[in-house]
């Protein structure tokens, strides 16, 4: 599994001529790194008596980030599996009309799955951004840069996942599915812009 690779091993796999892992798995990894950084800030806040007043909230934020981290760790491999399935169904036989019909149906199902997965990554990264923004606001000021980086990485990972959603939507024939997914993506983007503006403002004040 990719999650068990060393950093150099993962990068070697990523730069190879194989199309998977690709941007989707990279997005999940970056989001996971952001979550881990946010957790670190929480731990540094909880371990300091100076921030006793926010220990309880910091602990809750860290626990929520742990949930995001666990999900994103799994998504590193899930995204590659989803893309691999897309490539697999494109190789199905298409000699007869029935084979063509079954192949087309399988492709559409695989493309939907390959859209849903990065959408879940984008949602998780939005959560990491929101939690990091709050952690930056109340957390140990000595780790303010780490909280800001956590938010920045979460936003970058979110957009990376969204690009992977969008590229798959272009090949999906189910207009209702496409319209619904586009609407949900727009909602994520709008929320992220608000959170990012808040994070930048707080970071500029503290760093």
Backbone as a printed PyTorch tensor [residue, N CA C, xyz], in Angstrom:
tensor([[[  0.8290,  -1.2030,   0.0000],
         [  0.0000,   0.0000,   0.0000],
         [  0.8630,   1.2520,   0.0000]],

        [[  0.3770,   2.2760,  -0.6910],
         [  1.1460,   3.5160,  -0.7930],
         [  1.3960,   4.1600,   0.5580]],

        [[  0.4380,   4.0560,   1.4700],
         [  0.5630,   4.6840,   2.7720],
         [  1.7480,   4.1230,   3.5540]],

        [[  2.1910,   2.9260,   3.1940],
         [  3.2960,   2.2870,   3.8960],
         [  4.6580,   2.5960,   3.2560]],

        [[  4.6460,   3.3230,   2.1550],
         [  5.9020,   3.6690,   1.4890],
         [  6.6940,   4.6800,   2.3210]],

        [[  8.0090,   4.6670,   2.1190],
         [  8.8200,   5.7570,   2.6490],
         [  8.5260,   6.9970,   1.8060]],

        [[  8.9590,   8.1450,   2.2770],
         [  8.7370,   9.3720,   1.5060],
         [  9.4190,   9.2750,   0.1530]],

        [[ 10.6730,   8.8090,   0.1450],
         [ 11.3940,   8.6990,  -1.1230],
         [ 10.7610,   7.6480,  -2.0270]],

        [[ 10.2340,   6.5960,  -1.4210],
         [  9.5830,   5.5560,  -2.2050],
         [  8.3090,   6.0590,  -2.8610]],

        [[  7.5340,   6.8330,  -2.1080],
         [  6.3010,   7.3860,  -2.6630],
         [  6.6120,   8.3560,  -3.7960]],

        [[  7.6170,   9.2060,  -3.5860],
         [  7.9820,  10.1700,  -4.6200],
         [  8.4910,   9.4690,  -5.8750]],

        [[  9.2240,   8.3840,  -5.6900],
         [  9.7020,   7.6180,  -6.8410],
         [  8.5400,   7.0320,  -7.6280]],

        [[  7.5390,   6.5360,  -6.9000],
         [  6.3570,   5.9730,  -7.5530],
         [  5.5700,   7.0760,  -8.2660]],

        [[  5.5040,   8.2360,  -7.6260],
         [  4.7300,   9.3510,  -8.1750],
         [  5.3430,   9.8790,  -9.4690]],

        [[  6.6680,   9.8950,  -9.5480],
         [  7.3240,  10.4810, -10.7180],
         [  7.4970,   9.4890, -11.8670]],

        [[  7.1150,   8.2460, -11.6530],
         [  7.2830,   7.2310, -12.6930],
         [  6.3270,   7.4850, -13.8510]],

        [[  6.4700,   6.6800, -14.9150],
         [  5.6000,   6.8540, -16.0840],
         [  4.2370,   6.1710, -15.9160]],

        [[  3.9760,   5.6330, -14.7290],
         [  2.6630,   5.0530, -14.4420],
         [  1.6900,   6.1840, -14.0950]],

        [[  0.4560,   6.1530, -14.6420],
         [ -0.4980,   7.2290, -14.3570],
         [ -1.0570,   7.2120, -12.9310]],

        [[ -0.8060,   6.1440, -12.2080],
         [ -1.2650,   6.0550, -10.8160],
         [ -0.1510,   5.4850,  -9.9460]],

        [[  0.0940,   6.0920,  -8.7890],
         [ -0.6270,   7.2130,  -8.1900],
         [ -0.3940,   8.5120,  -8.9520]],

        [[ -1.3650,   9.3980,  -8.8180],
         [ -1.2590,  10.6860,  -9.4850],
         [ -1.7190,  11.8100,  -8.5770]],

        [[ -2.3500,  12.8130,  -9.2000],
         [ -2.7340,  14.0030,  -8.4630],
         [ -3.7090,  13.7600,  -7.3310]],

        [[ -4.5810,  12.7770,  -7.4740],
         [ -5.5550,  12.5010,  -6.4240],
         [ -4.9160,  11.9740,  -5.1540]],

        [[ -4.0130,  11.0190,  -5.3090],
         [ -3.3100,  10.4780,  -4.1470],
         [ -2.3990,  11.5320,  -3.5350]],

        [[ -1.7870,  12.3470,  -4.3870],
         [ -0.9330,  13.4280,  -3.8960],
         [ -1.7590,  14.4260,  -3.0940]],

        [[ -2.9680,  14.7100,  -3.5590],
         [ -3.8500,  15.6350,  -2.8430],
         [ -4.1740,  15.1030,  -1.4540]],

        [[ -4.5000,  13.8160,  -1.3780],
         [ -4.8130,  13.2130,  -0.0840],
         [ -3.6150,  13.2660,   0.8520]],

        [[ -2.4240,  13.0290,   0.3140],
         [ -1.2180,  13.0780,   1.1350],
         [ -0.9750,  14.4770,   1.6710]],

        [[ -1.0870,  15.4770,   0.8050],
         [ -0.8620,  16.8550,   1.2360],
         [ -1.8880,  17.2610,   2.2890]],

        [[ -3.1400,  16.8680,   2.0880],
         [ -4.1610,  17.1520,   3.0870],
         [ -3.8430,  16.4870,   4.4180]],

        [[ -3.3340,  15.2660,   4.3570],
         [ -2.9680,  14.5390,   5.5720],
         [ -1.8180,  15.2320,   6.2980]],

        [[ -0.8640,  15.7420,   5.5420],
         [  0.2490,  16.4710,   6.1510],
         [ -0.2680,  17.7250,   6.8450]],

        [[ -1.1960,  18.4210,   6.1900],
         [ -1.7930,  19.5910,   6.8170],
         [ -2.4880,  19.2430,   8.1170]],

        [[ -3.2400,  18.1450,   8.1070],
         [ -3.9320,  17.7120,   9.3220],
         [ -2.9400,  17.3850,  10.4340]],

        [[ -1.8680,  16.7020,  10.0820],
         [ -0.8580,  16.3350,  11.0750],
         [ -0.2100,  17.5710,  11.6880]],

        [[  0.0430,  18.5650,  10.8680],
         [  0.6090,  19.8190,  11.3830],
         [ -0.3560,  20.4920,  12.3510]],

        [[ -1.6380,  20.4970,  11.9870],
         [ -2.6310,  21.0850,  12.8740],
         [ -2.6910,  20.3730,  14.2130]],

        [[ -2.5790,  19.0600,  14.1880],
         [ -2.5660,  18.2660,  15.4210],
         [ -1.3550,  18.6250,  16.2670]],

        [[ -0.2160,  18.8020,  15.6150],
         [  0.9960,  19.1820,  16.3360],
         [  0.7950,  20.4950,  17.0900]],

        [[  0.1750,  21.4670,  16.4270],
         [ -0.0870,  22.7500,  17.0740],
         [ -1.0030,  22.5510,  18.2780]],

        [[ -1.9960,  21.6870,  18.1250],
         [ -2.8730,  21.3810,  19.2440],
         [ -2.1100,  20.7910,  20.4170]],

        [[ -1.2170,  19.8650,  20.1250],
         [ -0.4310,  19.2320,  21.1830],
         [  0.4820,  20.2290,  21.8820]],

        [[  1.0600,  21.1400,  21.1040],
         [  1.9310,  22.1570,  21.6830],
         [  1.1420,  23.1580,  22.5220]],

        [[ -0.1110,  23.3220,  22.1920],
         [ -0.9760,  24.2150,  22.9640],
         [ -1.4120,  23.5510,  24.2610]],

        [[ -1.8110,  22.2920,  24.1520],
         [ -2.2710,  21.5430,  25.3300],
         [ -1.1490,  21.3430,  26.3450]],

        [[  0.0800,  21.2000,  25.8580],
         [  1.2100,  20.9420,  26.7570],
         [  1.7430,  22.1970,  27.4400]],

        [[  1.1860,  23.3530,  27.1080],
         [  1.6530,  24.6080,  27.6990],
         [  0.6240,  25.1410,  28.6970]],

        [[  1.0630,  25.3700,  29.9260],
         [  0.1800,  25.8970,  30.9650],
         [ -0.3230,  27.2930,  30.6080]],

        [[  0.4450,  27.9910,  29.8020],
         [  0.0800,  29.3530,  29.3890],
         [ -1.2570,  29.3860,  28.6560]],

        [[ -1.6060,  28.2570,  28.0030],
         [ -2.8280,  28.2030,  27.1960],
         [ -3.8940,  27.3220,  27.8370]],

        [[ -3.8610,  27.2450,  29.1640],
         [ -4.7900,  26.3720,  29.8760],
         [ -6.2490,  26.6910,  29.5490]],

        [[ -6.5360,  27.9480,  29.3230],
         [ -7.9100,  28.3640,  29.0580],
         [ -8.4690,  27.7540,  27.7710]],

        [[ -7.5970,  27.3660,  26.8560],
         [ -8.0640,  26.8000,  25.5750],
         [ -7.6560,  25.3400,  25.4130]],

        [[ -7.2240,  24.7150,  26.4960],
         [ -6.8220,  23.3100,  26.4170],
         [ -7.9600,  22.4290,  25.9200]],

        [[ -9.1450,  22.6240,  26.4690],
         [-10.2770,  21.7660,  26.1040],
         [-10.6360,  21.9210,  24.6310]],

        [[-10.7080,  23.1600,  24.1570],
         [-11.0440,  23.3700,  22.7480],
         [ -9.9270,  22.8670,  21.8390]],

        [[ -8.6880,  23.0830,  22.2480],
         [ -7.5600,  22.6180,  21.4380],
         [ -7.5540,  21.1030,  21.3240]],

        [[ -7.8970,  20.4500,  22.4240],
         [ -7.9720,  18.9750,  22.4190],
         [ -9.0600,  18.4990,  21.4650]],

        [[-10.2030,  19.1900,  21.4740],
         [-11.3030,  18.8330,  20.5670],
         [-10.9010,  19.0670,  19.1180]],

        [[-10.2390,  20.1700,  18.8460],
         [ -9.7760,  20.4510,  17.4890],
         [ -8.8030,  19.3800,  17.0130]],

        [[ -7.8980,  18.9890,  17.9110],
         [ -6.9060,  17.9740,  17.5610],
         [ -7.5710,  16.6280,  17.2710]],

        [[ -8.5890,  16.2840,  18.0500],
         [ -9.3040,  15.0290,  17.8230],
         [-10.0350,  15.0500,  16.4770]],

        [[-10.6380,  16.1820,  16.1540],
         [-11.3150,  16.3070,  14.8580],
         [-10.3120,  16.2110,  13.7150]],

        [[ -9.1520,  16.7920,  13.9100],
         [ -8.1000,  16.7030,  12.8940],
         [ -7.5950,  15.2750,  12.7550]],

        [[ -7.5760,  14.5440,  13.8620],
         [ -7.1690,  13.1270,  13.8110],
         [ -8.1190,  12.3420,  12.9150]],

        [[ -9.4090,  12.6610,  12.9850],
         [-10.3890,  11.9800,  12.1360],
         [-10.1390,  12.2960,  10.6660]],

        [[ -9.8440,  13.5570,  10.3860],
         [ -9.5190,  13.9540,   9.0090],
         [ -8.2680,  13.2500,   8.5260]],

        [[ -7.2680,  13.2030,   9.3910],
         [ -6.0040,  12.5550,   9.0430],
         [ -6.2200,  11.0820,   8.7120]],

        [[ -6.9880,  10.3830,   9.5310],
         [ -7.2310,   8.9560,   9.3030],
         [ -7.9200,   8.7310,   7.9620]],

        [[ -8.9080,   9.5820,   7.6600],
         [ -9.6300,   9.4390,   6.3920],
         [ -8.7200,   9.7220,   5.2050]],

        [[ -7.9300,  10.7640,   5.3030],
         [ -7.0550,  11.1420,   4.1960],
         [ -5.9470,  10.1210,   3.9710]],

        [[ -5.4680,   9.5220,   5.0410],
         [ -4.4710,   8.4550,   4.8920],
         [ -5.0370,   7.3170,   4.0530]],

        [[ -6.2680,   6.9370,   4.3260],
         [ -6.9000,   5.8720,   3.5500],
         [ -7.1350,   6.2940,   2.1010]],

        [[ -7.4490,   7.5700,   1.9150],
         [ -7.7620,   8.0600,   0.5710],
         [ -6.5500,   8.0710,  -0.3590]],

        [[ -5.3530,   8.0620,   0.2000],
         [ -4.1550,   8.0010,  -0.6440],
         [ -4.2140,   6.7570,  -1.5240]],

        [[ -4.5690,   5.6310,  -0.9200],
         [ -4.6710,   4.3790,  -1.6770],
         [ -6.0060,   4.2430,  -2.3940]],

        [[ -7.0720,   4.7550,  -1.7770],
         [ -8.3890,   4.6500,  -2.4070],
         [ -8.4370,   5.3840,  -3.7420]],

        [[ -7.7890,   6.5370,  -3.8240],
         [ -7.8130,   7.2860,  -5.0740],
         [ -7.0980,   6.5270,  -6.1850]],

        [[ -5.9560,   5.9580,  -5.8600],
         [ -5.2330,   5.1730,  -6.8630],
         [ -6.0610,   3.9710,  -7.3020]],

        [[ -6.7430,   3.3380,  -6.3550],
         [ -7.5840,   2.1840,  -6.6900],
         [ -8.7330,   2.5990,  -7.6150]],

        [[ -9.3250,   3.7600,  -7.3490],
         [-10.4390,   4.2320,  -8.1740],
         [ -9.9780,   4.5280,  -9.5920]],

        [[ -8.8130,   5.1480,  -9.7140],
         [ -8.3050,   5.4600, -11.0480],
         [ -7.8850,   4.1980, -11.7900]],

        [[ -7.3040,   3.2530, -11.0590],
         [ -6.9100,   1.9840, -11.6580],
         [ -8.1280,   1.2470, -12.2130]],

        [[ -9.2500,   1.3470, -11.5040],
         [-10.4830,   0.7130, -11.9720],
         [-10.9680,   1.3620, -13.2620]],

        [[-10.8290,   2.6720, -13.3810],
         [-11.2090,   3.3610, -14.6240],
         [-10.3790,   2.8170, -15.7830]],

        [[ -9.0930,   2.7290, -15.5900],
         [ -8.2190,   2.2180, -16.6540],
         [ -8.5710,   0.7800, -17.0080]],

        [[ -8.9620,   0.0050, -15.9940],
         [ -9.2900,  -1.4070, -16.2050],
         [-10.5290,  -1.5660, -17.0720]],

        [[-11.5820,  -0.7910, -16.7910],
         [-12.8300,  -0.9660, -17.5410],
         [-12.7040,  -0.4640, -18.9780]],

        [[-11.8190,   0.4710, -19.2140],
         [-11.6060,   0.9310, -20.5860],
         [-11.0240,  -0.1830, -21.4620]],

        [[-10.4500,  -1.2080, -20.8250],
         [ -9.8550,  -2.3230, -21.5600],
         [-10.8280,  -3.4860, -21.7690]],

        [[-12.0640,  -3.3190, -21.2980],
         [-13.0620,  -4.3770, -21.4880],
         [-13.3390,  -4.5940, -22.9790]],

        [[-13.7220,  -5.8150, -23.3470],
         [-13.9780,  -6.1060, -24.7800],
         [-15.1480,  -5.2930, -25.3250]],

        [[-15.0920,  -5.0050, -26.6100],
         [-16.1570,  -4.2120, -27.2550],
         [-16.4050,  -4.7020, -28.6860]],

        [[-16.4220,  -6.0200, -28.8250],
         [-16.6110,  -6.6160, -30.1500],
         [-18.0780,  -6.6760, -30.5550]],

        [[-18.9520,  -6.9040, -29.5780],
         [-20.3860,  -7.0140, -29.8760],
         [-21.1330,  -5.8200, -29.2770]],

        [[-22.3750,  -5.6610, -29.6810],
         [-23.1890,  -4.5740, -29.1420],
         [-23.3870,  -4.7230, -27.6360]],

        [[-23.5610,  -5.9590, -27.1880],
         [-23.7510,  -6.2010, -25.7570],
         [-22.4810,  -5.8680, -24.9760]],

        [[-21.3460,  -6.2630, -25.5190],
         [-20.0830,  -5.9310, -24.8650],
         [-19.8730,  -4.4210, -24.8180]],

        [[-20.2340,  -3.7460, -25.8810],
         [-20.1030,  -2.2870, -25.9210],
         [-20.9980,  -1.6400, -24.8690]],

        [[-22.2310,  -2.1690, -24.7490],
         [-23.1580,  -1.6230, -23.7660],
         [-22.6430,  -1.8240, -22.3490]],

        [[-22.1820,  -3.0320, -22.0610],
         [-21.6770,  -3.3340, -20.7220],
         [-20.4030,  -2.5320, -20.4130]],

        [[-19.5610,  -2.3850, -21.4370],
         [-18.3220,  -1.6070, -21.2510],
         [-18.6510,  -0.1440, -20.9590]],

        [[-19.5770,   0.4110, -21.7140],
         [-19.9610,   1.8040, -21.5200],
         [-20.5420,   2.0370, -20.1270]],

        [[-21.3850,   1.1090, -19.6810],
         [-21.9710,   1.2120, -18.3520],
         [-20.8960,   1.1300, -17.2690]],

        [[-19.9590,   0.2010, -17.4450],
         [-18.8820,   0.0280, -16.4710],
         [-17.9900,   1.2680, -16.4060]],

        [[-17.7530,   1.8690, -17.5510],
         [-16.9350,   3.0820, -17.6020],
         [-17.6110,   4.2140, -16.8390]],

        [[-18.9050,   4.3730, -17.0750],
         [-19.6370,   5.4440, -16.4030],
         [-19.6520,   5.2440, -14.8850]],

        [[-19.8320,   4.0230, -14.4500],
         [-19.8290,   3.7320, -13.0180],
         [-18.4600,   3.9970, -12.4100]],

        [[-17.4060,   3.6160, -13.1320],
         [-16.0510,   3.8220, -12.6310],
         [-15.7040,   5.3090, -12.5710]],

        [[-16.1640,   6.0540, -13.5620],
         [-15.9000,   7.4960, -13.5850],
         [-16.6220,   8.2080, -12.4310]],

        [[-17.8200,   7.7610, -12.1150],
         [-18.5350,   8.3450, -10.9880],
         [-17.7940,   8.0660,  -9.6770]],

        [[-17.3240,   6.8320,  -9.5350],
         [-16.5680,   6.4800,  -8.3350],
         [-15.2810,   7.2960,  -8.2510]],

        [[-14.6560,   7.5020,  -9.4050],
         [-13.4120,   8.2680,  -9.4600],
         [-13.6460,   9.7590,  -9.2610]],

        [[-14.8930,  10.1970,  -9.3370],
         [-15.2590,  11.5840,  -9.0210],
         [-15.6380,  11.7210,  -7.5480]],

        [[-16.3610,  10.7340,  -7.0530],
         [-16.7980,  10.7830,  -5.6600],
         [-15.6210,  10.7490,  -4.6890]],

        [[-14.5900,   9.9750,  -5.0210],
         [-13.4700,   9.8260,  -4.1010],
         [-12.7360,  11.1490,  -3.8820]],

        [[-12.2960,  11.8290,  -4.9430],
         [-11.6210,  13.1130,  -4.7010],
         [-12.5530,  14.1740,  -4.1160]],

        [[-13.8500,  14.0470,  -4.3550],
         [-14.7810,  14.9720,  -3.7140],
         [-14.7410,  14.7820,  -2.2010]],

        [[-14.6770,  13.5260,  -1.7510],
         [-14.5630,  13.2610,  -0.3180],
         [-13.2430,  13.8110,   0.2200]],

        [[-12.1860,  13.7160,  -0.5750],
         [-10.8980,  14.2890,  -0.1780],
         [-11.0210,  15.8020,  -0.0330]],

        [[-11.6810,  16.4270,  -0.9880],
         [-11.8670,  17.8770,  -0.9390],
         [-12.6380,  18.2860,   0.3100]],

        [[-13.6800,  17.5310,   0.6570],
         [-14.4580,  17.8400,   1.8630],
         [-13.5940,  17.7050,   3.1180]],

        [[-12.8080,  16.6510,   3.1760],
         [-11.9370,  16.4420,   4.3340],
         [-10.9110,  17.5720,   4.4470]],

        [[-10.3970,  18.0090,   3.3140],
         [ -9.4070,  19.0880,   3.3170],
         [-10.0390,  20.4120,   3.7220]],

        [[-11.2920,  20.6160,   3.3360],
         [-12.0090,  21.8110,   3.7820],
         [-12.1320,  21.7950,   5.3050]],

        [[-12.4100,  20.6270,   5.8640],
         [-12.4810,  20.5000,   7.3190],
         [-11.1370,  20.8050,   7.9600]],

        [[-10.0640,  20.3110,   7.3510],
         [ -8.7240,  20.5850,   7.8800],
         [ -8.4430,  22.0810,   7.8540]],

        [[ -8.8430,  22.7350,   6.7690],
         [ -8.6580,  24.1890,   6.6670],
         [ -9.4160,  24.9050,   7.7780]],

        [[-10.6590,  24.5220,   8.0020],
         [-11.4710,  25.1780,   9.0350],
         [-10.8930,  24.9500,  10.4280]],

        [[-10.4870,  23.7270,  10.6980],
         [ -9.9210,  23.4040,  12.0090],
         [ -8.5740,  24.0960,  12.2100]],

        [[ -7.7820,  24.1900,  11.1510],
         [ -6.4780,  24.8490,  11.2400],
         [ -6.6280,  26.3460,  11.4730]],

        [[ -7.6400,  26.9280,  10.8330],
         [ -7.8990,  28.3630,  11.0260],
         [ -8.2300,  28.6440,  12.4870]],

        [[ -9.0390,  27.7820,  13.0810],
         [ -9.3740,  27.9610,  14.4910],
         [ -8.1670,  27.6880,  15.3840]],

        [[ -7.3740,  26.6830,  15.0280],
         [ -6.1860,  26.3630,  15.8050],
         [ -5.1950,  27.5280,  15.7610]],

        [[ -5.0800,  28.1540,  14.6270],
         [ -4.2130,  29.3260,  14.4910],
         [ -4.7190,  30.4530,  15.3830]],

        [[ -6.0230,  30.5940,  15.4710],
         [ -6.6260,  31.6750,  16.2380],
         [ -6.3810,  31.5400,  17.7340]],

        [[ -6.4750,  30.3110,  18.2650],
         [ -6.3950,  30.1410,  19.7230],
         [ -5.1220,  29.4570,  20.1900]],

        [[ -4.3710,  28.8550,  19.2670],
         [ -3.2700,  27.9890,  19.6510],
         [ -1.9900,  28.6990,  20.0530]],

        [[ -1.0210,  27.8980,  20.4220],
         [  0.3010,  28.3680,  20.8370],
         [  0.8980,  29.2660,  19.7590]],

        [[  1.1440,  30.5160,  20.1100],
         [  1.6150,  31.4830,  19.1250],
         [  2.9880,  31.1050,  18.5750]],

        [[  3.7490,  30.3330,  19.3310],
         [  5.0670,  29.9050,  18.8570],
         [  4.9590,  28.9210,  17.6950]],

        [[  3.7690,  28.3450,  17.5250],
         [  3.5270,  27.4070,  16.4230],
         [  2.5370,  27.9930,  15.4230]],

        [[  2.3870,  29.3060,  15.4390],
         [  1.4290,  29.9510,  14.5480],
         [  1.7450,  29.6820,  13.0840]],

        [[  3.0310,  29.6710,  12.7490],
         [  3.4020,  29.4140,  11.3540],
         [  2.9920,  28.0110,  10.9350]],

        [[  3.0770,  27.0580,  11.8610],
         [  2.6960,  25.6770,  11.5430],
         [  1.1930,  25.5650,  11.2960]],

        [[  0.4020,  26.2850,  12.0960],
         [ -1.0400,  26.2700,  11.8960],
         [ -1.4150,  26.9220,  10.5710]],

        [[ -0.6970,  27.9990,  10.2350],
         [ -0.9480,  28.6750,   8.9620],
         [ -0.5790,  27.7710,   7.7890]],

        [[  0.5450,  27.0770,   7.9050],
         [  0.9580,  26.1410,   6.8550],
         [ -0.0550,  25.0110,   6.7310]],

        [[ -0.5670,  24.5360,   7.8520],
         [ -1.5850,  23.4750,   7.8270],
         [ -2.7860,  23.9120,   7.0040]],

        [[ -3.2290,  25.1540,   7.2180],
         [ -4.3630,  25.6660,   6.4580],
         [ -4.0610,  25.8400,   4.9900]],

        [[ -2.8770,  26.3630,   4.7120],
         [ -2.4670,  26.5510,   3.3150],
         [ -2.3780,  25.2190,   2.5780]],

        [[ -1.8120,  24.2260,   3.2260],
         [ -1.6900,  22.9140,   2.6030],
         [ -3.0570,  22.2850,   2.3960]],

        [[ -3.9490,  22.4890,   3.3540],
         [ -5.3020,  21.9450,   3.2230],
         [ -6.0080,  22.5650,   2.0250]],

        [[ -5.8400,  23.8760,   1.8380],
         [ -6.4810,  24.5200,   0.7040],
         [ -5.8950,  24.0280,  -0.6140]],

        [[ -4.5670,  23.9000,  -0.6650],
         [ -3.9250,  23.3990,  -1.8840],
         [ -4.3950,  21.9820,  -2.1960]],

        [[ -4.4890,  21.1620,  -1.1680],
         [ -4.9430,  19.7830,  -1.3580],
         [ -6.4040,  19.7480,  -1.7940]],

        [[ -7.2050,  20.6400,  -1.2270],
         [ -8.6170,  20.7120,  -1.6000],
         [ -8.7690,  21.0220,  -3.0800]],

        [[ -8.0400,  22.0250,  -3.5550],
         [ -8.1110,  22.3810,  -4.9670],
         [ -7.5760,  21.2610,  -5.8530]],

        [[ -6.5380,  20.5900,  -5.3960],
         [ -5.9750,  19.4770,  -6.1660],
         [ -7.0200,  18.3800,  -6.3380]],

        [[ -7.7560,  18.1130,  -5.2730],
         [ -8.8160,  17.1030,  -5.3420],
         [ -9.9410,  17.5610,  -6.2700]],

        [[-10.2960,  18.8360,  -6.1910],
         [-11.3620,  19.3730,  -7.0440],
         [-11.0130,  19.2420,  -8.5210]],

        [[ -9.7560,  19.4930,  -8.8700],
         [ -9.3410,  19.3300, -10.2610],
         [ -9.5600,  17.8930, -10.7220]],

        [[ -9.3330,  16.9450,  -9.8180],
         [ -9.5470,  15.5430, -10.1660],
         [-11.0250,  15.2110, -10.2990]],

        [[-11.8640,  15.8890,  -9.5410],
         [-13.3130,  15.7290,  -9.7170],
         [-13.7090,  16.2490, -11.0930]],

        [[-13.2780,  17.4480, -11.3950],
         [-13.6940,  18.1160, -12.6290],
         [-13.2800,  17.3540, -13.8810]],

        [[-12.0790,  16.8040, -13.8860],
         [-11.6200,  16.1400, -15.1080],
         [-12.4430,  14.8880, -15.3870]],

        [[-12.9320,  14.2370, -14.3440],
         [-13.7730,  13.0560, -14.5410],
         [-15.1940,  13.4320, -14.9550]],

        [[-15.6830,  14.5540, -14.4450],
         [-17.0420,  14.9810, -14.7880],
         [-17.2040,  15.2140, -16.2840]],

        [[-16.1170,  15.5950, -16.9400],
         [-16.1850,  15.8650, -18.3730],
         [-16.5240,  14.6490, -19.2130]],

        [[-16.3600,  13.4530, -18.6480],
         [-16.6420,  12.2200, -19.4000],
         [-17.8820,  11.4950, -18.9040]],

        [[-18.5740,  12.0720, -17.9340],
         [-19.7680,  11.4330, -17.3760],
         [-21.0200,  11.9360, -18.0860]],

        [[-21.8550,  10.9930, -18.5240],
         [-23.0330,  11.3300, -19.3240],
         [-24.2800,  11.6350, -18.4810]],

        [[-24.2550,  11.2520, -17.2280],
         [-25.3830,  11.4740, -16.3310],
         [-25.4020,  12.9560, -15.9450]],

        [[-26.2580,  13.7330, -16.6080],
         [-26.2690,  15.1810, -16.4020],
         [-26.6970,  15.5750, -14.9910]],

        [[-27.5840,  14.7820, -14.3820],
         [-28.0080,  15.0730, -13.0130],
         [-26.8390,  14.9050, -12.0480]],

        [[-26.0820,  13.8330, -12.2310],
         [-24.9150,  13.5890, -11.3830],
         [-23.9080,  14.7250, -11.5380]],

        [[-23.6460,  15.0980, -12.7670],
         [-22.6640,  16.1550, -13.0460],
         [-23.1160,  17.4810, -12.4390]],

        [[-24.3750,  17.8260, -12.6380],
         [-24.8970,  19.0840, -12.1160],
         [-24.8440,  19.1160, -10.5950]],

        [[-25.2140,  18.0080,  -9.9610],
         [-25.2000,  17.9180,  -8.5000],
         [-23.7810,  18.0480,  -7.9700]],

        [[-22.8480,  17.3560,  -8.6100],
         [-21.4610,  17.3980,  -8.1540],
         [-20.8660,  18.7950,  -8.3260]],

        [[-21.1710,  19.4290,  -9.4410],
         [-20.6580,  20.7930,  -9.6700],
         [-21.1840,  21.7520,  -8.6020]],

        [[-22.4420,  21.5930,  -8.2440],
         [-23.0210,  22.4470,  -7.2160],
         [-22.3430,  22.2470,  -5.8650]],

        [[-22.0730,  20.9930,  -5.5210],
         [-21.4250,  20.7020,  -4.2440],
         [-19.9880,  21.2140,  -4.2290]],

        [[-19.3180,  21.1210,  -5.3610],
         [-17.9450,  21.6310,  -5.4590],
         [-17.9350,  23.1450,  -5.2930]],

        [[-18.8780,  23.8110,  -5.9100],
         [-18.9660,  25.2700,  -5.7860],
         [-19.1790,  25.6820,  -4.3270]],

        [[-19.9540,  24.8900,  -3.6020],
         [-20.1800,  25.1690,  -2.1890],
         [-18.8990,  25.0590,  -1.3790]],

        [[-18.1030,  24.0390,  -1.6770],
         [-16.8310,  23.8570,  -0.9940],
         [-15.8910,  25.0260,  -1.2910]],

        [[-15.8280,  25.4140,  -2.5450],
         [-14.9420,  26.5110,  -2.9400],
         [-15.3400,  27.8070,  -2.2320]],

        [[-16.6340,  28.0920,  -2.2010],
         [-17.1110,  29.3190,  -1.5640],
         [-16.7520,  29.3400,  -0.0770]],

        [[-16.9550,  28.2320,   0.6000],
         [-16.6300,  28.1570,   2.0210],
         [-15.1260,  28.2900,   2.2350]],

        [[-14.3330,  27.6910,   1.3760],
         [-12.8770,  27.7410,   1.5310],
         [-12.3430,  29.1620,   1.3770]],

        [[-12.9660,  29.9370,   0.5150],
         [-12.5110,  31.3110,   0.3030],
         [-12.7200,  32.1550,   1.5560]],

        [[-13.8360,  31.9500,   2.2270],
         [-14.1100,  32.6570,   3.4810],
         [-13.0870,  32.2580,   4.5440]],

        [[-12.8780,  30.9480,   4.6790],
         [-11.9400,  30.4500,   5.6880],
         [-10.5110,  30.8980,   5.4020]],

        [[-10.1470,  30.8910,   4.1340],
         [ -8.7820,  31.2630,   3.7860],
         [ -8.5260,  32.7370,   4.0720]],

        [[ -9.5080,  33.5680,   3.8030],
         [ -9.3700,  34.9930,   4.0960],
         [ -9.1790,  35.2180,   5.5940]],

        [[ -9.9150,  34.4590,   6.3990],
         [ -9.7790,  34.5660,   7.8500],
         [ -8.4110,  34.0840,   8.3070]],

        [[ -7.9520,  32.9700,   7.7400],
         [ -6.6510,  32.4310,   8.1190],
         [ -5.5280,  33.3980,   7.7810]],

        [[ -5.5850,  33.9760,   6.5920],
         [ -4.5540,  34.9260,   6.1770],
         [ -4.5430,  36.1390,   7.1060]],

        [[ -5.7030,  36.6310,   7.4580],
         [ -5.7980,  37.7900,   8.3550],
         [ -5.1640,  37.4820,   9.7010]],

        [[ -5.4870,  36.3320,  10.2640],
         [ -4.9460,  35.9560,  11.5730],
         [ -3.4440,  35.7230,  11.4620]],

        [[ -3.0170,  35.0700,  10.3880],
         [ -1.5920,  34.7980,  10.2080],
         [ -0.8000,  36.0980,  10.1020]],

        [[ -1.3440,  37.0640,   9.3840],
         [ -0.6580,  38.3490,   9.2260],
         [ -0.5280,  39.0710,  10.5670]],

        [[ -1.4750,  38.8450,  11.4550],
         [ -1.4310,  39.4650,  12.7830],
         [ -0.4500,  38.7790,  13.7170]],

        [[ -0.2870,  37.4450,  13.5440],
         [  0.5060,  36.6740,  14.5070],
         [  1.9320,  36.3510,  14.0490]],

        [[  2.1470,  36.4210,  12.7570],
         [  3.4590,  35.9920,  12.2350],
         [  4.2090,  37.1920,  11.6520]]])
